[in-house]
């Protein structure tokens, strides 16, 4: 049985390291599931997810110089994700009309442009700097010359 990149196969976990798990494929060859390919969530320790002898479905990602890269998380069929906009409550309706809802326009329209925000930031920044300079200049220099 030859290895086909992109195919899903059942394999047996034969070894676990701190960087991943070795899985024996039906063809008798061994591939590595890197720790980043074990689960969708953050994996601190592979032993929390797999044990030696486990049967698991893996997807063959690549094969180079006899080294086979495998993925468990890519082997799992996920349902198609929906837009986060679809999950919002429909409380934006008022009297049958949408109130300032960007979905009706087809694309997001910000209230302020980037240039306007940048101009406002620069103005506030300059005001803050001038206030800071005014407050610190009076405290420097002291009264008269140095005391000896």
C-alpha positions in Angstrom: 0.0 0.0 0.0 1.5 3.3 -1.1 1.2 6.5 0.9 -1.1 9.1 -0.7 -0.8 12.7 0.6 -4.1 13.9 1.8 -5.6 10.5 2.5 -7.0 9.5 5.9 -6.0 6.2 7.4 -6.2 4.4 10.8 -3.0 4.0 12.7 -1.7 2.8 16.0 0.3 5.0 18.3 3.7 3.3 18.9 5.6 6.0 20.7 5.1 9.4 22.4 7.7 12.1 22.8 7.6 15.6 24.1 7.3 16.9 20.5 4.6 14.5 19.2 3.6 10.9 18.7 4.8 8.2 16.3 1.9 6.3 14.5 2.3 3.1 12.6 0.3 3.1 9.4 -1.5 0.1 7.8 1.4 -0.2 5.3 3.8 -0.8 8.2 5.5 2.5 7.9 5.7 4.9 10.8 4.9 8.6 10.7 5.0 11.5 13.1 2.1 13.5 14.4 3.7 16.8 15.6 2.4 18.1 18.9 0.8 21.1 17.0 -1.2 18.6 14.9 -2.6 16.5 17.8 -5.7 18.6 18.7 -7.3 21.9 17.8 -6.7 23.2 21.3 -3.3 24.0 22.8 -1.5 20.7 23.7 1.0 21.1 26.5 1.6 17.3 26.9 0.9 14.7 24.2 0.2 12.1 26.9 -3.0 14.1 27.9 -4.4 13.2 24.4 -2.8 9.9 23.4 -1.4 6.8 24.9 0.7 4.1 23.3 -1.5 1.5 21.7 -4.3 3.9 20.8 -6.0 3.4 17.4 -6.5 6.9 15.8 -7.4 8.3 12.4 -4.7 10.4 10.9 -4.3 12.4 7.7 -1.1 12.2 5.7 0.2 15.8 5.3 3.5 15.2 3.6 6.2 12.7 2.8 9.8 13.8 2.3 13.0 11.6 2.4 11.1 8.7 4.0 9.7 10.9 6.8 5.9 11.0 6.9 4.1 13.9 8.5 0.7 13.1 10.0 -2.2 15.1 11.5 -4.9 14.1 13.8 -6.7 17.4 13.9 -6.9 17.6 10.1 -8.3 14.1 9.9 -11.4 15.1 11.9 -14.2 16.3 9.7 -15.5 19.6 11.1 -18.9 21.0 10.4 -18.9 24.0 8.1 -18.5 27.2 10.2 -21.1 29.9 10.0 -20.4 33.6 10.1 -20.4 35.2 13.5 -23.0 37.6 12.2 -25.5 34.8 11.9 -25.2 34.1 15.6 -26.1 37.6 16.7 -29.5 38.2 18.3 -32.0 40.0 16.1 -32.5 42.8 18.6 -31.2 45.4 16.0 -34.7 45.5 14.5 -36.9 48.5 15.4 -40.3 48.7 13.9 -39.4 46.3 11.1 -36.4 48.4 10.0 -32.8 47.7 10.9 -31.2 50.4 13.0 -27.7 51.3 11.7 -26.9 47.7 10.8 -24.0 47.3 8.5 -25.3 43.9 7.2 -27.9 45.7 5.2 -25.3 47.7 3.4 -23.3 44.7 2.2 -20.1 45.6 3.8 -18.8 47.2 7.0 -18.7 51.0 7.1 -16.8 52.4 10.0 -18.1 55.5 11.7 -14.7 57.2 11.6 -12.1 56.8 8.9 -8.5 55.9 9.8 -7.3 59.4 8.9 -9.9 61.0 11.2 -8.9 58.7 14.1 -5.2 59.4 13.5 -5.8 63.2 13.4 -7.7 63.0 16.7 -4.9 60.9 18.2 -2.2 63.3 17.1 -4.2 66.3 18.5 -4.7 64.6 21.9 -1.1 63.5 21.9 0.2 67.1 21.3 -2.1 68.5 24.0 -0.9 65.9 26.5 2.8 66.7 25.6 2.4 70.4 26.0 0.6 70.0 29.3 3.4 67.7 30.5 6.1 70.1 29.3 4.4 73.0 31.1 4.2 71.1 34.3 7.8 69.8 34.3 9.5 73.0 33.1 8.5 74.9 36.2 10.0 72.2 38.4 13.4 72.3 36.7 16.1 74.9 37.4 15.1 75.8 40.9 15.3 79.3 42.4 18.5 81.1 41.8 21.8 79.4 41.3 23.3 76.3 42.9 23.7 76.4 46.6 27.2 75.6 47.7 
